[in-house]
């Protein structure tokens, strides 16, 4: 089932690398939506209706984004939306809970957004997301004392259980994503190596065929009198022209393969 979900937004014409990027995006949405459901439910358990909006809104936006992605197959907009909400919403949720300690540093979920940003082909774009993450982290530290004044009374000042939940879930998801997609890239490399072997064998067969055709062409040409009339001569001339066309096409193909 998870493999089927990972194919959302992919097409047969996509390269292996693009398919892996699209799958990464889908699994990011899936795993963080699971975290959103967990934390939304925890917030509701404590009676924090307003605070639960942040994790539940992540789930809702992700569902809409992935649905559009499924039909449009366009990764750029879907990736931007998913990385943006994966980065910003954990910080907003943390601020609403009173900062680092009461929330168990829930902003750590944004690390998954940084992983997803690596699917951008432009490294500079990924660096921009990292800069935004660092800015939000420093800003959160700067306003942390102020946020404590708005902490819901029902929450403890230092929540060890929240820290344990965050670290356990985030590390598990990072591990699963890394293992899964490392294996995907290995599979893609194996398929690429097989294609290279097939291409090398095809090139070898083509060279042998080219040599055989050249020999046949020279033999027929030598056996054909310079001046001969009749259907036999016409047939040999046609055969020679056909061989010339085939030899020319094979030569062009070998030149392309050797580039």
N, C-alpha and C positions, 0 to 999 in steps of 0.2 A: 504493500500500500504506500509506504513512504517513497519507494522508487517511482511509483506512478505520480505522486504529488510533485516530486522533483522535476518531472517533465513538463510542468505547467509553463507555458510561454515559449517552449522550444519548438523548432521546426526541423524538418529533414535537411534543409539546406544549411543549417547552422554548423559551424565548425565545432570540433571537440572542445576547444577552449571556451567558446561562447556558450555551449551547452553547460559546461561546468560552472561558468559565471552565473548563468540563469538559475541553475539548481541551487547554488550557494545562496542566492537572493531569496528563493522560495523557502529554503530551510531556515534562514535567518528569521523570516516572518513567522514561520511555524513555531520555532523554538521560543522566540521572544513572546509570541502570543500566548504560549503555554505559561510563561512567566507572568504575563499580564493577567491571565485568569487567576493564577495563584495569588498574586499580590492584590488584585481587585477583591478577591474573596476574603483575604486577610483584613483588608480595610473595612469591608462590610461587616466582618465578624466583630470588629471594634466599634462599629457604628459610625464609621467615617465615610459618609456618603459622598461628600464633595471630593475627598481625596481619592476615592475609588474611581472617579471619572478618568483620571490620568491613565492607569493601567488598562481599564476597559476600553478607553478611546483608542489605545494602541491596537487592541484586538480588532476593533471595528474598522479603523483606517486600513489596517493590514488586509482585512478581508476584501475591502473595496479595491484596494490597490492591486492585489493579486488577481481579482476577478477581471479588472481592466487589462492587466498584464496577460492573462490567459487568452483574451480575445485579440488584443492588439499585437502581441508578440514583441513589443518594443521595450528594450531593457533600460534605456537611458532615463526616461521619466520615472519608471517604476523603481529603479535603483535609487534615484535621488530622493524620492518620497520615503522609501523604506529606510534608507540610511539616516535621513533627517529626523524622522520620528523616533528611530532607535537611539539616536544621540540625544535629542532634546527632552523627550518625555520622561526618561528616568531621572533627569535632573529636576524637572518640574515636580515630579512625585516626591522626590527627596525633600525639596524645599517646603512642600505642603505638609510634610510629616515632622518638620522641625530641624532639619539639617542632617549631618553625617551620623551622629550617634543614635538618635531616636529611630532613624530609618534603617540602621545597619549598613550605611554607605551604599544605598541602592543605586547610586549613580554608576556603580561598577558594571551594571548591565549595558552601559554605553560602550564598553569595550567590544561587544559583539558588533556594534556599528562600525568600529574601526577595522575589524576583520573584513566586514562587507565592503568597506571602502577600498580594500586592496584589489577588488575585482575591477576597479577602474583601470583602463589601459594607460591612462596618463598618471604617472606617479605624483605629479604636482597636485592633482586633484585630491588624491589620498592624503597628501601632506596638509592640505587645507582643512580636511576633516579632523586631522590630528591636532592642528592649531586650535580649532574650535573646541575640541574636547579639553585641551589643556586650559584654555581660557575659562570655560565653564567650571572646571575643577577649581581653579584658583579663585574665581569669583565666588564659588560656593564656600570655599574656606574663608574668604574675606567677610561674607555676610552670615557666617554660621552662628555667631553669638546672637545676632539680631533674630535669626530664624527660630532660635530656641524659645523666644518669647511668644511665638505663635504655635508652638507645639501643642497638639491635642493633649489634654490632661490625662486621658486614659492610657497614653503611651508612656513607657518608662524613659528616663533620661538616657540610659545606656542599655540598648537591647542586644544582648548577646545572641539570642535565638534568631533575630533578624539577620545578624552578621553570618551566622552559620547557614541559614537558608540561602542567602545570596551567594556566598562562596561556593557552597555545594552545587547549586544549580548552574551557576555560571561556569565553573570549572568543568562540570560534566558536559555541558553543551559545547564549550570550546574544544574539549577533547574529542567529542563525537564528530564535530564539524571538521576538525583538522585530520583525523584518521580517515573519515569518509572521502574527503576531497584529495588527500594525498594518494589514496588508492585509485581514485578516478584519474588523476594525472598519470599514475603509473600505467593504468590500463590504456590510456591514450598513447603513451610512449610506446607500449608494446605493439599496439595496432599500427602506429607510424613506422616502427621498425619492420614489421611484416610487409607493409606496403613498399618500403624501400627495397627489401629483399626481392619482392615480386617485380619491382621496377628494374632492378639490376638483372634479374633473369630474363625479363622481357627484352632488355637492351642487348643481352648476349645472343638471344635467339634472333633478334632483328639483324644483328651484325652477320650472323651465319647465313641468314636468309638473303641478306644483301650480297654477300660474297657469292652464293650459289646463283643468284639471278644474274650477277655480272658475268660469271663464267658462261651461263647459258646464253646470255646476250652476245658475248663475243664469239661463241661457237656458231650460233645461228648467222651472225653477221659474216663470219668467214666463209660459211657454206653457201651464202647467197651470192650468185654471180652479179657483177656490177650491172650488166645489161641483160635482162631476161624478161621476156614478156609472157603473158598468160596468167591464168588464175593462181597457179602455184607461186609465182613471183609476188603477186598481189597479196596472197595469204601470208607469205613470209614477211613482207613489208609491214603488214598490219600487226603481225606478231612482234616484230621488232619495235614498232611504235608503242605497243602496249607495255612491253618490257621496259622501254625507256621511261614511260610515265611512272611505272611502279618503282623503278630504281630511283628516279628523282624524288618521289614521295617518301621512300624509305630513307634516303639521304637527308632530306629536310627533317624528318622525324628524329633521326639519330642526332642531328645537330642540336635540336631542341632538348633532347634528353641529356646531352652532355653539357648543357649550360649550367 
